[in-house]
C-alpha cells in the first residue's frame, strides 16, 4: 500500500458503548487479545502516519497514551484513509481503489480519498470530512462487522482471539513450566511467552481454540484454561481458577473463580471465587470476593440492557454485566442479568443489583446515593493505580472532572427515582 495518512474515526455511535467509552475512544476497546486500534493499525497503518479522531474531551488522554500518533488533527494535507473505529476487523481483504467508500448497510466502514479531493473539506471537523466524502465518492459494499453495542465485542471475542493468534504468529511453550502441566488438543495452538510462568498441576484445553499466555503472566496450580482464551501481559490466573472458552484478560489483571466468554480490559481484579460470564469489565475495577453476575434469566427470555438509561433489546438470552472503569464491588455482590455499572461506582449490594447504576454513584443496601464525592473517588483511584506502579495523571483527573459534570443530571435524576422507589431497572 502506498504511503498515506490513516485516520481512525468515531462516527457518533460510540455513545452506545457507554460507560466503557466514557474513558476511551471506541477503537481502544479490546476484542480478542488486542484492541480494535491495534488490529486496524496493523492492517492499514504500517508505514503510514496514524491519526486518531475522538470526542474533544478525550484529546489530552489520547495524546498521553499515543504520543507517536496525531490526535484530532490531520496535520498536513495528504491522501487519507479513514477507518471506522468500530470495525471488528479480522483479516478481510479490501481492494482499495484510488478513491473509495466502503459501506456496510448504511454505515461507512472506510473512505480512501486523494488529497486533491480532501482539500475541499480540509478545514471541516473530521466527522464532517468523512460525511462529505461519503456523499461525493462512489460506494461499494464491503464485508465488515461494525460493533453496535458492548455485547457485540463479547460475542465476537472467541473468533477474534483465534484471529489474533494467527495474526501474531507465536506458538509453543517458551516460558517456565514447573512440574506436570497437561495440554489437551494441539500443542501448536498454545503460546506461553518466554517470561510467563506456569505452576504444576494445571490443565490447558486447546481442542476448540488457541490459548495465549503472554509475557510475565503467572498461572497457579490447579487452574483450568480452555481455549480460545487470552491471558494478558503480567496477569495472574489464581489457584483453582476456571477460565472457560472465549475469555480475554488484558494486562496486569487478577483472575480467580469462574470466568466465561468475557473481556477484562486491563488492570482489574477478579481475584476470588464468583462467576463472571458474557461480561465486559473496564480498567481499574475490583470485584470483591464472591461477586457474581447473572448472564441468563430464569425464563430464558431475551436480555434487555440499559444503555444511557434506555432499554435496548440484545437479541440474546445470554448477556452479562457491562462495568465501567474504577468500579468497586463488595464481597458477595450479586449482579442482575445485563447489569450496567457506570464509571467510578461503588456497589455494596445485600440483594440483587438494579440493572442500571449511573456513573459516580454508590449503591449501598438498596439505596442509590452520590456517595463521598469525586475527590474521594479520585483518591481511591490514585491508591489502586499506585499499587500497580501507575499514576493518576493530570489529563486523567481533568477527564474525570469533565465526566462528573457531564453525568450530573442523569445521576441526580436516578437518585431521585430510587428515593421514590420508581426506578424501573429490576427486570
C-alpha positions, 0 to 999 in steps of 0.5 A, spaced: 500 500 500 502 506 498 504 511 503 498 515 506 495 518 512 490 513 516 485 516 520 481 512 525 474 515 526 468 515 531 462 516 527 457 518 533 455 511 535 460 510 540 455 513 545 452 506 545 458 503 548 457 507 554 460 507 560 466 503 557 467 509 552 466 514 557 474 513 558 476 511 551 475 512 544 471 506 541 477 503 537 481 502 544 476 497 546 479 490 546 476 484 542 480 478 542 487 479 545 488 486 542 484 492 541 480 494 535 486 500 534 491 495 534 488 490 529 486 496 524 493 499 525 496 493 523 492 492 517 492 499 514 497 503 518 504 500 517 508 505 514 503 510 514 502 516 519 496 514 524 491 519 526 486 518 531 479 522 531 475 522 538 470 526 542 474 533 544 474 531 551 478 525 550 484 529 546 489 530 552 488 522 554 489 520 547 495 524 546 498 521 553 497 514 551 499 515 543 504 520 543 507 517 536 500 518 533 496 525 531 490 526 535 484 530 532 488 533 527 490 531 520 496 535 520 498 536 513 494 535 507 495 528 504 491 522 501 487 519 507 484 513 509 479 513 514 477 507 518 471 506 522 473 505 529 468 500 530 470 495 525 471 488 528 476 487 523 479 480 522 483 479 516 478 481 510 481 483 504 479 490 501 481 492 494 482 499 495 481 503 489 484 510 488 478 513 491 473 509 495 467 508 500 466 502 503 459 501 506 456 496 510 448 497 510 448 504 511 454 505 515 461 507 512 466 502 514 472 506 510 473 512 505 480 512 501 480 519 498 486 523 494 488 529 497 486 533 491 479 531 493 480 532 501 482 539 500 475 541 499 473 539 506 480 540 509 478 545 514 471 541 516 471 537 523 473 530 521 466 527 522 464 532 517 470 530 512 468 523 512 460 525 511 462 529 505 466 524 502 461 519 503 456 523 499 461 525 493 465 518 492 462 512 489 460 506 494 461 499 494 459 494 499 464 491 503 464 485 508 465 488 515 462 487 522 461 494 525 460 493 533 453 496 535 453 495 542 458 492 548 455 485 547 457 485 540 465 485 542 463 479 547 460 475 542 465 476 537 471 475 542 472 467 541 473 468 533 477 474 534 482 471 539 483 465 534 484 471 529 489 474 533 493 468 534 494 467 527 495 474 526 501 474 531 504 468 529 507 465 536 506 458 538 509 453 543 511 453 550 517 458 551 516 460 558 517 456 565 513 450 566 514 447 573 512 440 574 506 436 570 502 441 566 497 437 561 495 440 554 489 437 551 488 438 543 494 441 539 500 443 542 501 448 536 495 452 538 498 454 545 503 460 546 506 461 553 511 467 552 518 466 554 517 470 561 510 467 563 510 462 568 506 456 569 505 452 576 504 444 576 498 441 576 494 445 571 490 443 565 490 447 558 484 445 553 486 447 546 481 442 542 476 448 540 481 454 540 488 457 541 490 459 548 495 465 549 499 466 555 503 472 554 509 475 557 510 475 565 503 472 566 503 467 572 498 461 572 497 457 579 496 450 580 490 447 579 487 452 574 483 450 568 484 454 561 480 452 555 481 455 549 480 460 545 482 464 551 487 470 552 491 471 558 494 478 558 501 481 559 503 480 567 496 477 569 495 472 574 490 466 573 489 464 581 489 457 584 483 453 582 481 458 577 476 456 571 477 460 565 472 457 560 472 458 552 472 465 549 475 469 555 480 475 554 484 478 560 488 484 558 494 486 562 496 486 569 489 483 571 487 478 577 483 472 575 480 467 580 473 463 580 469 462 574 470 466 568 466 465 561 466 468 554 468 475 557 473 481 556 477 484 562 480 490 559 486 491 563 488 492 570 482 489 574 481 484 579 477 478 579 481 475 584 476 470 588 471 465 587 464 468 583 462 467 576 463 472 571 460 470 564 458 474 557 461 480 561 465 486 559 469 489 565 473 496 564 480 498 567 481 499 574 475 495 577 475 490 583 470 485 584 470 483 591 470 476 593 464 472 591 461 477 586 457 474 581 453 476 575 447 473 572 448 472 564 441 468 563 434 469 566 430 464 569 425 464 563 430 464 558 427 470 555 431 475 551 436 480 555 434 487 555 440 492 557 440 499 559 444 503 555 444 511 557 438 509 561 434 506 555 432 499 554 435 496 548 433 489 546 440 484 545 437 479 541 440 474 546 438 470 552 445 470 554 448 477 556 452 479 562 454 485 566 457 491 562 462 495 568 465 501 567 472 503 569 474 504 577 468 500 579 468 497 586 464 491 588 463 488 595 464 481 597 458 477 595 455 482 590 450 479 586 449 482 579 442 482 575 442 479 568 445 485 563 447 489 569 450 496 567 455 499 572 457 506 570 464 509 571 467 510 578 461 506 582 461 503 588 456 497 589 455 494 596 449 490 594 445 485 600 440 483 594 440 483 587 443 489 583 438 494 579 440 493 572 442 500 571 447 504 576 449 511 573 456 513 573 459 516 580 454 513 584 454 508 590 449 503 591 449 501 598 443 496 601 438 498 596 439 505 596 442 509 590 446 515 593 452 520 590 456 517 595 463 521 598 464 525 592 469 525 586 475 527 590 474 521 594 473 517 588 479 520 585 483 518 591 481 511 591 483 511 584 490 514 585 491 508 591 489 502 586 493 505 580 499 506 585 499 499 587 500 497 580 506 502 579 501 507 575 499 514 576 493 518 576 495 523 571 493 530 570 489 529 563 486 523 567 483 527 573 481 533 568 477 527 564 474 525 570 472 532 572 469 533 565 465 526 566 462 528 573 459 534 570 457 531 564 453 525 568 450 530 573 443 530 571 442 523 569 445 521 576 441 526 580 435 524 576 436 516 578 437 518 585 431 521 585 427 515 582 430 510 587 428 515 593 421 514 590 422 507 589 420 508 581 426 506 578 424 501 573 431 497 572 429 490 576 427 486 570 
